[in-house]
Amino acid sequence: MPLSNQPKTSVSVNEAKRRMRAFKSKMKQYLDPIDDHKIPKSIWVPYTDFEQAINIAKLTKGVDIELSGMRIYLTIEEKPGSEDFNITGLVVPTIKVMQQNGTSEIHEDVIVHLNTPKEGGSLNSDDMDSSIYDMTYPCPSVCDGSGLDV
């Protein structure tokens, strides 16, 4: 059932598979030579981790904060001593800060420095835990072989 006030953002299965094939083709081009089974395909994020990110943002910024969504920054996690890598997504809650011309929205990251330093980190705010989460599981490595895996 479509949401009445939301723009249509869904695509057909055929369109999704076409996009996946195009992505795979570009990755082969840019990462040549690469084995098919090493081409990044997707990132899985547990729903409960989204809830945790939302709850932390609300607890630290105020329960009445109205979050507008989540931004996922694509990153590469390199494996030391190897050419292998995982594409991961850093998940950051966002708030709507303004609307331009009634058609486009601007969303600002909600980045909160928590009061606990990361293991081995200093009390410098850039070394502290934050509301930026790497709660993603990349495919390949966590793939189920179904869906859009073309």
Buried (B, 14 or more C-beta within 10 A) or exposed (E): EEEEEEEEEEEEEEEBBEEBEEBBEEBBEEEEEBEEEEBBBBBEBEEEBBEBBBEBBBEBBEEEBEBBEBBBEEEEEEEEEEEEBBBBBBBBBBBEEEEEEEEEEEBBBBEBBBEEBEEEEEEEEEBBBBBBBEBBBBBBEEBEEEBEBE
